[in-house]
Amino acid sequence: MSIGTIGSKMGGLHETVLARAESVLAPEQAPYGFADKMSDAIQQVASAQNEAAGLARAYELGLENDLSKVMISQQVSSLGFQMTLNVRNKVLSAYKDVMNMPV
C-alpha cells in the first residue's frame, strides 16, 4: 500500500465519522431560543404560584395538615416571582440601553 491510498482511506474514514457525529449531535427541531426559555420559566413560576395557592386553600379547609409544606411552597412561589421580576427588569434595562446607542 502506498501512502496515497492510506491517506485517502483515512480521509474517507474521517468524513464518515464527521457525518455520523453531525447526525447524532444535530438538533432535529428548531433551536431552543431565549423566548422559549423565558416562556418555560414563566410557566413554571405560574404553576408554583398555583400550587402554593392550592396548598394554602387546602390548609385553610383542614385538608392539609403540614404547615411547613404550605409555607415552603409559598416561599418558593415568592422567590420565583421575585426572580422573574428581576429578570424582566434587567431585560428591559438592556433593551433601553440598546435603543439609546448611537448608530
N, C-alpha and C positions, 0 to 999 in steps of 0.2 A: 504494500500500500504506500502510496505517496502522501506527502504532507498535504497536497491539494485535496485529495479525496477525504482525508481525515478532517480537514478544515471545513469542507462542505457538509460532511455529516454532522460535525459539531454545530455548524450554523443552522442546519435543519432541526437539530435537537433543541437548540436554543429557541428557535421560532415556535416549536411545538410547546415547550414549557411556558413561554410567554403567552401563547394563545390560551392554554389551559388556565393559567393564573388570571388572565383578564376575564375569562368566562366565569370563574369562581368568584372573583372579587368585584366584578362589575355589578352595580345596582340594577335590579330588574324594574324598578319603579322610579318615579321622579325623585330627585334629591330632596331630602328632608330639610326644609329651609327654616329660617328664623320665624316666619309667620306660623308655620306648623308647630314649632316648639312652643311658641307663646300661646297658641290656641290650646294645646295639650295642657300647659301649665295652668291656664285659667280654668279649664275644665276640672283639673284635679283640685284646685282651690275651691271651686264651687261645690264639688262633691264632698270635700272635707267640711265645708260650712253646712251643707245639708245633713251630713252625718251628725255633726255636733248639735244641730237644732233638733234632730230626731232623738238623740240620746237625752238631751235636756227635757224634751217633752215626755219621754218615757219615764224619766226620773220623777218629774212632777206628778205623773199619773200613778206612780208606785210600781211601774213595770220593770224599772231598772233600779237595783239596789247598790250598785258600785259607784259611789260619788267620785272616786278618784278617776275612774274611766271617763265620766262625764266631763270633769274638769280638764283632763288631759286632752280630750278631743276638742274642747273649746279653745285651749291654748294652741293646739296645732292649727286650728282654723284661723285664729287670730294672727299667728306668725305667718301663715301662708298669705293672708290678706295684706299684712304689712310688707312682706317681701314683694308681692305683686305690685303694690302701690309704689314702692321704691324703684322697681324696675321700670314702671311706667314713667316715673319722674325722670329717671336717667335717660330713657329713650327720647322723651320729649325735649330734654335739655340738649341732647346730641343733635336732634333734628333742628332745633333752633340755631345751634352753632353752625351746622352745615348750611342752613339757609342764609345766615348772615356773613358767610365767607365771600370775600370779593372774588369776582370772576376774572 
